[in-house]
Amino acid sequence: MTDRLVWLPFDPALLGDPPEGLRYEVVDPTEHVPDSVGDVRFYVPPYQVGPRVAEVLPRMSSLEVVQTLTAGVDNVRAHVPDGVLLCNGRGIHDTSTAELAVTLTLASLRGVPGFVRDQDRHAWNTGWHPALADKRVLLVGYGAVGEAIERRLLPFEVEVVKVARSARDGVHPIGELPALLPHADVVVLVVPLTDETRGLVDAAFLGAMKEGALLVNVARGAVVDTDALVAALHAGRISAATDVAEVEPLPADHPLWEAPNLLISPHVGGASSAMWPRAHRLVRDQLHRYAAGEELVNVMSGAY
C-alpha cells in the first residue's frame, strides 16, 4: 500500500526526511475539512487542547492512527473510534512545561508579580521573600514531565517528593497524598486529566496543605476544584500559580482573576521554541515506524 494518506498540521518538509510511500496533506480540520477526509489513515491534529480537533474523527472512515501533539489526550480520547490507535505527544513538552513549572514556582515565591506591578507604578518596594532553596517540593504526577521538572529543581537545593498513580521505587502512590501534603512547601500538579484525577485538588486536599504552601498547576484546570481554590486563596492559607483553567480562555469576569496570591499564565506550558523541534522529531519517527509496519510509541489505546 503506497498511498496511505497522512494529515499534518504543518509542512511535511519540516520533518526533515518524511518516509516515502505515504501521501501528505497539510490540514487544519477546525478551519476546513477536505473531501479526502474518508481516506485519512494517520491524523496529526493541530496543536489545540479543546475538543474541536476531534470533531472530524467520525468522518475518518479509513483512520488507523491519531498522533496528538499534546501530552494530554482528554480532549480526543472519547472520540477516537474503536480499533484506532491513539498516541500522545509524550516527550514534546517535557522541556518547555518543566521550564514554566519552575518559572511559576520561582516567580511566585520571590514576589515577581508584585515587582511588575510596582514597576508599572514606578514604586520601589523592598522586602523579604521566601527562597526555593531548602523547600520540600511534592510532584503530583511523576511521568516524563515530572521527571523533567525534578531535573531542573534539584540544582535549587530542594527535596523532591514524587507521587504517581501507583508506587514504585522512590515514588509514593497517590493514596499517600493526605500524609504527604502537610509536609510540602510546594505542590506541583503534573497529572493527566482522567476520571480519577478530575477534581483531585478539592477542599480536603487544599485543607491538608501546609499553611503558606504554594500550589502550582501545569496539568489541567479540571484537576482542581476552582471554587475550593478560590476559597483557600481568599482565606490566605496558601498561594497558587496556574497555567490552566477549567474554562479556557478564562472569562473576564471569572473569580480567579480577583483571587489574591495567585499567578495566572494562559496555558503556555508547551508553547515555546522548544516545542516544535521535538514535535517534528516525534511525528517523523512515528511515521517511519508506521510506514515500516513497526510498533508505534506513546500508545494510549486502540490497535490497528
RODREN-546311 format. One record per residue (C-alpha): residue number from 1; residue in three letters; x, y, z. Coordinates in pm, whole numbers. Each point is the difference from the previous one (the first is absolute). Layout:
<rs>
r num: NUM residu: ALA x: X y: Y z: Z
...
</rs>
This chain:
<rs>
r num: 1 residu: MET x: 0 y: 0 z: 0
r num: 2 residu: THR x: 179 y: 311 z: -122
r num: 3 residu: ASP x: -252 y: 279 z: 27
r num: 4 residu: ARG x: -104 y: 1 z: 365
r num: 5 residu: LEU x: -111 y: 355 z: 77
r num: 6 residu: VAL x: 144 y: 199 z: 289
r num: 7 residu: TRP x: -150 y: 327 z: 121
r num: 8 residu: LEU x: 256 y: 230 z: 159
r num: 9 residu: PRO x: -50 y: 343 z: 157
r num: 10 residu: PHE x: 334 y: 117 z: -142
r num: 11 residu: ASP x: 208 y: -32 z: -318
r num: 12 residu: PRO x: 142 y: -356 z: -27
r num: 13 residu: ALA x: 332 y: 155 z: -105
r num: 14 residu: LEU x: 42 y: 100 z: 365
r num: 15 residu: LEU x: 36 y: -368 z: 86
r num: 16 residu: GLY x: 339 y: -4 z: -173
r num: 17 residu: ASP x: -38 y: -340 z: -163
r num: 18 residu: PRO x: -365 y: -106 z: -9
r num: 19 residu: PRO x: -33 y: -364 z: -102
r num: 20 residu: GLU x: -83 y: -86 z: -358
r num: 21 residu: GLY x: -306 y: -206 z: -82
r num: 22 residu: LEU x: -234 y: 239 z: 182
r num: 23 residu: ARG x: -204 y: 287 z: -139
r num: 24 residu: TYR x: -5 y: 325 z: 197
r num: 25 residu: GLU x: -253 y: 281 z: 28
r num: 26 residu: VAL x: 29 y: 305 z: 226
r num: 27 residu: VAL x: -341 y: 33 z: 163
r num: 28 residu: ASP x: -159 y: 183 z: 290
r num: 29 residu: PRO x: -347 y: -158 z: 18
r num: 30 residu: THR x: -116 y: 265 z: 247
r num: 31 residu: GLU x: 23 y: 244 z: -294
r num: 32 residu: HIS x: -89 y: -222 z: -299
r num: 33 residu: VAL x: -61 y: -373 z: -57
r num: 34 residu: PRO x: 118 y: -115 z: -345
r num: 35 residu: ASP x: -183 y: -266 z: -202
r num: 36 residu: SER x: 289 y: -237 z: 75
r num: 37 residu: VAL x: -120 y: -41 z: 361
r num: 38 residu: GLY x: -120 y: -355 z: -66
r num: 39 residu: ASP x: 345 y: -105 z: -123
r num: 40 residu: VAL x: 205 y: 116 z: 298
r num: 41 residu: ARG x: 198 y: -280 z: 165
r num: 42 residu: PHE x: 227 y: 199 z: 232
r num: 43 residu: TYR x: -129 y: 323 z: 160
r num: 44 residu: VAL x: 214 y: 252 z: 185
r num: 45 residu: PRO x: -246 y: 255 z: 145
r num: 46 residu: PRO x: 95 y: 368 z: 28
r num: 47 residu: TYR x: 156 y: 102 z: 329
r num: 48 residu: GLN x: -317 y: 82 z: 191
r num: 49 residu: VAL x: -129 y: -123 z: 335
r num: 50 residu: GLY x: -369 y: 50 z: -74
r num: 51 residu: PRO x: -240 y: -259 z: -144
r num: 52 residu: ARG x: -29 y: 157 z: -347
r num: 53 residu: VAL x: 295 y: -199 z: -135
r num: 54 residu: ALA x: -196 y: -320 z: 71
r num: 55 residu: GLU x: -325 y: 101 z: -174
r num: 56 residu: VAL x: 128 y: -132 z: -332
r num: 57 residu: LEU x: 77 y: -350 z: 129
r num: 58 residu: PRO x: -340 y: -161 z: -77
r num: 59 residu: ARG x: 49 y: 93 z: -367
r num: 60 residu: MET x: 339 y: -173 z: -24
r num: 61 residu: SER x: -122 y: -341 z: -114
r num: 62 residu: SER x: 349 y: -128 z: -88
r num: 63 residu: LEU x: 175 y: 128 z: 310
r num: 64 residu: GLU x: 268 y: -214 z: 165
r num: 65 residu: VAL x: 205 y: 238 z: 219
r num: 66 residu: VAL x: -55 y: 326 z: 187
r num: 67 residu: GLN x: 326 y: 159 z: 113
r num: 68 residu: THR x: -58 y: 305 z: 221
r num: 69 residu: LEU x: 248 y: 281 z: 56
r num: 70 residu: THR x: -122 y: 30 z: 360
r num: 71 residu: ALA x: 106 y: -218 z: 290
r num: 72 residu: GLY x: -358 y: -8 z: 128
r num: 73 residu: VAL x: -259 y: -171 z: -219
r num: 74 residu: ASP x: -311 y: 78 z: 203
r num: 75 residu: ASN x: -135 y: 219 z: -282
r num: 76 residu: VAL x: 5 y: -281 z: -258
r num: 77 residu: ARG x: 3 y: -336 z: 180
r num: 78 residu: ALA x: -379 y: -44 z: 18
r num: 79 residu: HIS x: -38 y: 77 z: -372
r num: 80 residu: VAL x: 260 y: -244 z: -135
r num: 81 residu: PRO x: -181 y: -292 z: -171
r num: 82 residu: ASP x: 52 y: -356 z: 118
r num: 83 residu: GLY x: 301 y: -163 z: -163
r num: 84 residu: VAL x: 177 y: 332 z: -64
r num: 85 residu: LEU x: 336 y: 45 z: 167
r num: 86 residu: LEU x: 28 y: 312 z: 217
r num: 87 residu: CYS x: 352 y: 127 z: 72
r num: 88 residu: ASN x: 82 y: 304 z: 210
r num: 89 residu: GLY x: 273 y: 261 z: -22
r num: 90 residu: ARG x: 209 y: -133 z: 287
r num: 91 residu: GLY x: 343 y: 159 z: -26
r num: 92 residu: ILE x: -106 y: 305 z: -200
r num: 93 residu: HIS x: -77 y: 226 z: 294
r num: 94 residu: ASP x: 219 y: -135 z: 280
r num: 95 residu: THR x: 264 y: 270 z: -37
r num: 96 residu: SER x: -234 y: 294 z: -55
r num: 97 residu: THR x: -253 y: -94 z: 269
r num: 98 residu: ALA x: 275 y: -73 z: 252
r num: 99 residu: GLU x: 149 y: 343 z: -65
r num: 100 residu: LEU x: -335 y: 167 z: 60
r num: 101 residu: ALA x: -68 y: -201 z: 316
r num: 102 residu: VAL x: 329 y: 118 z: 147
r num: 103 residu: THR x: -62 y: 355 z: -125
r num: 104 residu: LEU x: -342 y: 16 z: 164
r num: 105 residu: THR x: 142 y: -141 z: 321
r num: 106 residu: LEU x: 290 y: 245 z: 19
r num: 107 residu: ALA x: -209 y: 300 z: -111
r num: 108 residu: SER x: -265 y: -73 z: 261
r num: 109 residu: LEU x: 242 y: -59 z: 286
r num: 110 residu: ARG x: 224 y: 297 z: -76
r num: 111 residu: GLY x: -286 y: 247 z: -55
r num: 112 residu: VAL x: 57 y: 73 z: -368
r num: 113 residu: PRO x: -366 y: 87 z: -77
r num: 114 residu: GLY x: 19 y: 271 z: 267
r num: 115 residu: PHE x: 323 y: 134 z: -149
r num: 116 residu: VAL x: -165 y: 31 z: -341
r num: 117 residu: ARG x: -295 y: 189 z: 147
r num: 118 residu: ASP x: 237 y: 227 z: 194
r num: 119 residu: GLN x: 197 y: 68 z: -318
r num: 120 residu: ASP x: -319 y: 109 z: -174
r num: 121 residu: ARG x: -59 y: 243 z: 290
r num: 122 residu: HIS x: 368 y: 109 z: 16
r num: 123 residu: ALA x: 4 y: -123 z: 362
r num: 124 residu: TRP x: 311 y: -133 z: 176
r num: 125 residu: ASN x: -119 y: -245 z: 267
r num: 126 residu: THR x: 261 y: -222 z: 158
r num: 127 residu: GLY x: -68 y: -293 z: 229
r num: 128 residu: TRP x: 71 y: -362 z: 84
r num: 129 residu: HIS x: -135 y: -290 z: -203
r num: 130 residu: PRO x: 34 y: -375 z: 44
r num: 131 residu: ALA x: 265 y: -180 z: -204
r num: 132 residu: LEU x: -47 y: -328 z: -182
r num: 133 residu: ALA x: 316 y: -131 z: 166
r num: 134 residu: ASP x: -58 y: -238 z: 292
r num: 135 residu: LYS x: -365 y: -57 z: -95
r num: 136 residu: ARG x: -173 y: -337 z: -26
r num: 137 residu: VAL x: -169 y: -27 z: -341
r num: 138 residu: LEU x: -273 y: -257 z: -55
r num: 139 residu: LEU x: -39 y: -107 z: -364
r num: 140 residu: VAL x: -349 y: -140 z: -51
r num: 141 residu: GLY x: 29 y: -197 z: -323
r num: 142 residu: TYR x: 345 y: -142 z: -58
r num: 143 residu: GLY x: 7 y: -75 z: -371
r num: 144 residu: ALA x: 224 y: 142 z: -270
r num: 145 residu: VAL x: -87 y: 363 z: 81
r num: 146 residu: GLY x: 37 y: -67 z: 372
r num: 147 residu: GLU x: 345 y: -145 z: -58
r num: 148 residu: ALA x: 97 y: 306 z: -204
r num: 149 residu: ILE x: -121 y: 231 z: 277
r num: 150 residu: GLU x: 197 y: -197 z: 259
r num: 151 residu: ARG x: 321 y: 31 z: -203
r num: 152 residu: ARG x: -39 y: 378 z: -3
r num: 153 residu: LEU x: -97 y: 28 z: 365
r num: 154 residu: LEU x: 284 y: -196 z: 157
r num: 155 residu: PRO x: 270 y: 264 z: -69
r num: 156 residu: PHE x: -208 y: 241 z: 209
r num: 157 residu: GLU x: 86 y: -202 z: 311
r num: 158 residu: VAL x: -348 y: -134 z: 63
r num: 159 residu: GLU x: -139 y: -333 z: 114
r num: 160 residu: VAL x: -225 y: -155 z: -263
r num: 161 residu: VAL x: -275 y: -242 z: 105
r num: 162 residu: LYS x: -159 y: -191 z: -288
r num: 163 residu: VAL x: -355 y: -131 z: -33
r num: 164 residu: ALA x: -153 y: -207 z: -279
r num: 165 residu: ARG x: -313 y: -207 z: -50
r num: 166 residu: SER x: 174 y: -309 z: 137
r num: 167 residu: ALA x: 308 y: -48 z: 217
r num: 168 residu: ARG x: 340 y: -86 z: -140
r num: 169 residu: ASP x: 356 y: 41 z: 122
r num: 170 residu: GLY x: 33 y: 350 z: 142
r num: 171 residu: VAL x: -355 y: 98 z: -100
r num: 172 residu: HIS x: -299 y: 13 z: 234
r num: 173 residu: PRO x: -348 y: -115 z: -108
r num: 174 residu: ILE x: -263 y: 268 z: -35
r num: 175 residu: GLY x: -186 y: -150 z: 297
r num: 176 residu: GLU x: 272 y: 135 z: 230
r num: 177 residu: LEU x: -71 y: 364 z: -90
r num: 178 residu: PRO x: -188 y: 77 z: 325
r num: 179 residu: ALA x: 311 y: -93 z: 197
r num: 180 residu: LEU x: 241 y: 183 z: -231
r num: 181 residu: LEU x: -182 y: 330 z: -56
r num: 182 residu: PRO x: 44 y: 145 z: 352
r num: 183 residu: HIS x: 380 y: -17 z: -39
r num: 184 residu: ALA x: 37 y: 152 z: -348
r num: 185 residu: ASP x: 97 y: 363 z: -57
r num: 186 residu: VAL x: -78 y: -15 z: -373
r num: 187 residu: VAL x: -248 y: -234 z: -170
r num: 188 residu: VAL x: 34 y: -33 z: -378
r num: 189 residu: LEU x: -284 y: -164 z: -195
r num: 190 residu: VAL x: 108 y: -190 z: -312
r num: 191 residu: VAL x: -266 y: -273 z: -16
r num: 192 residu: PRO x: -201 y: -77 z: -316
r num: 193 residu: LEU x: -370 y: 77 z: 12
r num: 194 residu: THR x: -188 y: -327 z: 55
r num: 195 residu: ASP x: -311 y: -106 z: 187
r num: 196 residu: GLU x: 225 y: -65 z: 300
r num: 197 residu: THR x: 177 y: 338 z: -5
r num: 198 residu: ARG x: -295 y: 224 z: -86
r num: 199 residu: GLY x: -60 y: 214 z: 310
r num: 200 residu: LEU x: 292 y: -165 z: 180
r num: 201 residu: VAL x: 96 y: 332 z: 157
r num: 202 residu: ASP x: -313 y: 66 z: 201
r num: 203 residu: ALA x: -66 y: 175 z: 330
r num: 204 residu: ALA x: 141 y: -297 z: 195
r num: 205 residu: PHE x: 320 y: -4 z: -209
r num: 206 residu: LEU x: 49 y: 375 z: 39
r num: 207 residu: GLY x: -82 y: -19 z: 370
r num: 208 residu: ALA x: 269 y: -263 z: 47
r num: 209 residu: MET x: 268 y: 223 z: -151
r num: 210 residu: LYS x: 245 y: 174 z: 229
r num: 211 residu: GLU x: -83 y: 355 z: 104
r num: 212 residu: GLY x: 173 y: 231 z: -248
r num: 213 residu: ALA x: 69 y: -274 z: -256
r num: 214 residu: LEU x: -2 y: 67 z: -374
r num: 215 residu: LEU x: -214 y: -198 z: -248
r num: 216 residu: VAL x: 123 y: -4 z: -363
r num: 217 residu: ASN x: -226 y: -147 z: -269
r num: 218 residu: VAL x: 151 y: -85 z: -340
r num: 219 residu: ALA x: -237 y: -294 z: -50
r num: 220 residu: ARG x: -362 y: 74 z: -94
r num: 221 residu: GLY x: -242 y: 248 z: 153
r num: 222 residu: ALA x: -259 y: -263 z: 86
r num: 223 residu: VAL x: 248 y: -178 z: 230
r num: 224 residu: VAL x: -73 y: 282 z: 247
r num: 225 residu: ASP x: -339 y: 87 z: 151
r num: 226 residu: THR x: -2 y: 368 z: -94
r num: 227 residu: ASP x: -246 y: 109 z: 268
r num: 228 residu: ALA x: 207 y: -174 z: 268
r num: 229 residu: LEU x: 318 y: 165 z: -129
r num: 230 residu: VAL x: -156 y: 348 z: -4
r num: 231 residu: ALA x: -123 y: -52 z: 356
r num: 232 residu: ALA x: 344 y: -117 z: 118
r num: 233 residu: LEU x: 170 y: 299 z: -164
r num: 234 residu: HIS x: -240 y: 249 z: 155
r num: 235 residu: ALA x: 52 y: -168 z: 337
r num: 236 residu: GLY x: 372 y: 74 z: -35
r num: 237 residu: ARG x: 110 y: -355 z: 87
r num: 238 residu: ILE x: 189 y: -66 z: -324
r num: 239 residu: SER x: 119 y: 165 z: -317
r num: 240 residu: ALA x: -25 y: -140 z: -351
r num: 241 residu: ALA x: 119 y: 26 z: -358
r num: 242 residu: THR x: -189 y: -158 z: -287
r num: 243 residu: ASP x: 60 y: -35 z: -372
r num: 244 residu: VAL x: -340 y: -159 z: -56
r num: 245 residu: ALA x: -367 y: 56 z: 79
r num: 246 residu: GLU x: -320 y: -201 z: -16
r num: 247 residu: VAL x: -131 y: 239 z: -265
r num: 248 residu: GLU x: 247 y: 137 z: -255
r num: 249 residu: PRO x: 34 y: 279 z: -89
r num: 250 residu: LEU x: -75 y: 106 z: 355
r num: 251 residu: PRO x: -305 y: 232 z: -13
r num: 252 residu: ALA x: 66 y: 362 z: 94
r num: 253 residu: ASP x: -243 y: -20 z: 294
r num: 254 residu: HIS x: 139 y: -327 z: 139
r num: 255 residu: PRO x: 72 y: 12 z: 376
r num: 256 residu: LEU x: 353 y: -132 z: -52
r num: 257 residu: TRP x: 105 y: 337 z: -143
r num: 258 residu: GLU x: -75 y: 169 z: 332
r num: 259 residu: ALA x: 130 y: -274 z: 229
r num: 260 residu: PRO x: 291 y: 116 z: 219
r num: 261 residu: ASN x: 343 y: -163 z: -7
r num: 262 residu: LEU x: -60 y: -159 z: -341
r num: 263 residu: LEU x: 220 y: 16 z: -309
r num: 264 residu: ILE x: -173 y: -94 z: -328
r num: 265 residu: SER x: 162 y: -83 z: -333
r num: 266 residu: PRO x: -223 y: -70 z: -304
r num: 267 residu: HIS x: 74 y: -372 z: -64
r num: 268 residu: VAL x: 343 y: 55 z: -151
r num: 269 residu: GLY x: 183 y: -290 z: 163
r num: 270 residu: GLY x: 78 y: -165 z: -331
r num: 271 residu: ALA x: -7 y: 310 z: -218
r num: 272 residu: SER x: 366 y: 91 z: -29
r num: 273 residu: SER x: 281 y: -30 z: -253
r num: 274 residu: ALA x: 82 y: -339 z: 153
r num: 275 residu: MET x: -326 y: -156 z: -118
r num: 276 residu: TRP x: 22 y: -19 z: -378
r num: 277 residu: PRO x: 340 y: -169 z: -45
r num: 278 residu: ARG x: -115 y: -272 z: 241
r num: 279 residu: ALA x: -343 y: -25 z: -165
r num: 280 residu: HIS x: 153 y: -39 z: -344
r num: 281 residu: ARG x: 240 y: -269 z: 125
r num: 282 residu: LEU x: -276 y: -200 z: 166
r num: 283 residu: VAL x: -236 y: 16 z: -300
r num: 284 residu: ARG x: 283 y: -84 z: -242
r num: 285 residu: ASP x: 106 y: -303 z: 205
r num: 286 residu: GLN x: -360 y: -118 z: 39
r num: 287 residu: LEU x: -61 y: 28 z: -374
r num: 288 residu: HIS x: 314 y: -199 z: -76
r num: 289 residu: ARG x: -122 y: -272 z: 238
r num: 290 residu: TYR x: -346 y: 10 z: -155
r num: 291 residu: ALA x: 132 y: -19 z: -356
r num: 292 residu: ALA x: 220 y: -296 z: 95
r num: 293 residu: GLY x: -280 y: -183 z: 181
r num: 294 residu: GLU x: 180 y: 29 z: 334
r num: 295 residu: GLU x: -155 y: 57 z: 341
r num: 296 residu: LEU x: -62 y: 363 z: 89
r num: 297 residu: VAL x: 97 y: 168 z: 327
r num: 298 residu: ASN x: -207 y: 207 z: 244
r num: 299 residu: VAL x: -299 y: -228 z: -55
r num: 300 residu: MET x: -295 y: 94 z: 219
r num: 301 residu: SER x: -272 y: -230 z: -137
r num: 302 residu: GLY x: -123 y: -197 z: -302
r num: 303 residu: ALA x: 160 y: -223 z: -259
r num: 304 residu: TYR x: 33 y: -11 z: -374
</rs>
